[in-house]
Structure formats: C-alpha cells, structure tokens
Amino acid sequence: MSAPAPRFRIGDVVRVDSRMALGHCRTPFFLRGKTGVIVGIQGAFHDPEKLAYHKPGLPRQVLYKVRFKQSDLWPNYRGKPHDHLEADIYEHWLMRISAEARSDSHAA
C-alpha cells in the first residue's frame, strides 16, 4: 500500500480544526482553532484515533510538525516574541489558511 501524498508543504499556514472529538484524540485541546506553520512532514502512519478502538487505522494519515507562536497560544504569554511550540498534528485535523493570513513571525 503506497503512502498518501501530503496535502500541505513546509511553509504552509494551517489552522487546527476546532471540532470536538469523542473518545481518543491525538490533537491537544489547547491547539484547536489555532494557526501555525508546517515545518516538517513526518510521514504517513496508521490513524491512532482508529487504532485506539482496535480498528486497522486506515486510511493512513500524513503527520506534520506544526509550529505555533507561544503568544498565539497563551493570551498572557510574557516570554520572548519569537518563542514557539512545535506539535505533531495529523492531516485530517488541519485546514489550509490563505497566504495573506501568514505572519512572518510564524516563519522558522
């Protein structure tokens, strides 16, 4: 079985879906609805949300490393403006954001 082609490329601005998930979910709640930038493509893996319920985890999902500005995540963040957090997020949780929405401060 071949790996699915990634929908996103490094540098793409994405938003994490803010939907509620019942049961097992690998997407942290505090990242839902937040905007970040793709900084890595980790590969395609069996879907852990399905594997948790003893299903085969198919179709496989592409996993991305997404960078978020700390100040975008925490309203009262007092650290340095360039501080960031990186998280691995599966493709089915990500939505493309228009290029105009990209902030240079999200860049690597």
Steps between C-alpha positions, in 0.01 A plus 500: 500500500651833399514795735250782441644815345523790748241777444724760663857614443760645732419868546123460455289683757238274656232514765427210730134401480305599811252212486421302810621143502337219689738237629869474422654796321866586439436870443550709815195702596703819552611493134151470350405809302859629508707598198851373433749424225602160363870451581532128432333202337546197724356234265175302477382284789201292600238730652546478880143617559380179332775277639389594852175314430666192349423606143766469226577874496439538129526704296842604626534866592786737426656641817642853501715698740322832548656806665285735708598834653474473880333842511225366269436209736504676837333844528724617787826352370790711626789325328696615201300581183679230297429218751309215342360153559513215249247220495437199279150528349330257261378633165129442564520760779652773281346761270692722257503872573538753220847638432383847607444367852865400535696694755876527448537434872375144438794433269771262616 
